[in-house]
Amino acid sequence: MDRSSSIALVLICVIVLVIAVVMLKNNGQEGVITSTTQKTVVIVPTTTLSQDFQDLNKAVNDQDSKKCDTIQDQKVKDLCVRDVAIATNNPGMCEQVVTVTLKDTCYYKIVLNNKDTSICAKITTANIRDTCSRIA
């Protein structure tokens, strides 16, 4: 193993350790929620927002956008609908997303999945639309 690989491994271990310490320090008052399409980990308080993320994960896992309706926070609801649309490869669902950037990334990711660049015309953010149009 070369030096840069060793350093990267140590940094990953430190990050994992810090996350574990934060979770232990808060004695279970925070939860780890994973967004299935973005592959990110978000640490959120155990409140309505946490319940919203749990509902998001349930909706995406079940591929059922109706389960997004119970979500209180609009951005989390938009994430939910977007992620279900991507998981089901349904660009029509992207119309329900209120947040413009999330709606545009919804269309973009569906184009990435099926290479149908005609969907790019629905994207309103110029740089995302331009990038989308260049997908072969």
N, C-alpha and C positions, 0 to 999 in steps of 0.2 A: 504494500500500500504506500503510495507516495505521500509527500507532506501535505499537499492541498486536500487530498482525500481524508487524511487524518484530521485536519483542521475542520473540514466540513462535518465529519462525524461528531467531533467534540461539540461543535455549535448546535447541531441537532439535539444532542443529549442535553445540553444546557437549556435549550428552549423547552424540551419536554419536562425537564425538572422544574423550571419556573412555572409552567402551567400547573403541574401537580401541586407545587407549594401554594399557589394562589387558590386552588380548589380546596386544599386542606385547611388553609388559613381561614377561609370563609365558611368552613364547617358545613359544606353542602348547600350553602345559600346561592350557589351559582351552578348552572348546568352547561354541559357542552352539547351544542347542537350542530349537526353537519348538514350543509346544503348539498343535496345529491348531485346537482348539475355543476356546481362551481367547485366542488371538492375543497371547501374551506371549512375551518372550524371557528365557530363564534361562541364566545363565553358571554352569557346573558344572565341577568338576575332572575330568580324564580318568581316571576310575577305574571301578569297578563301577557307580556311580551314573550316570556318563556313558553307559555301555553300556546301562543300564536305560532312559535317555531315548531312546537310539537305537532300542531295541527297541519302545518306546512309539510313536515316530513311524512305524516300519515297520508295526506292527499297525494303527494308525489309517489310514495310507495304503492298506493292503491290506484294510481293514475286516474284520480277522480277530482276534477276541478270543483265540484259542488262542495267538497269538504273545505275548500278555501273560504267559503261564505261565512264560516264561524270566526274567522280571524278578525280581530279588532283593529290592529294597526294597518293602515292603508299600504305602506311600503312592503310589509311582510305579506299582505294579501296579494300584492302585485308580484312579489317573488314567487309566491305559491302558484298563481295562475301561470306565470311565465314558465316555471319549472315543470308543471304538468303539461303545458303546451309542447315544450321541448321533448319531454319523455314520451309523449304520444304522437309527436311529429305533426301537430295540428296548428297551422298558422292562423286559423280562424279564431282560436282562443287568445291569440296575442292582442286582438282588438279590445279585450276586456281589461287589459293592463292600463292603468291610469298614468303612471310615471313614464314619461317619454323615453328616457334612456333604457328603462327596463323593457318597454314595449319594443324598442328598436333592437335590443340585444336578443329579445325573443325571436323576432323575425330572422336576425342574423344567424343565430345558432341553428334554427330550422333549415336555413339555406345550407349551412355547413353540413348538416346531416344528410340532406337529400339532393344537394347541388342544383336546386331549382332557383336560378337567379331571378326569375320573374317576380319573386316575392320581395326582392330588394327595393322595388319601387315604392313599397309601403313604408320604408324606413325614412324618417324625417330628419335625423341627424346626418348632416352632409358627409362627414368623414366616415361614419359607419356605413352609409349607403355606398360611398365610393369604394370602400374596401370590399363590401359585399358584392358589388358588380364585377369585381376582378376574380371572383372565385370560379375556378374551372371545373 
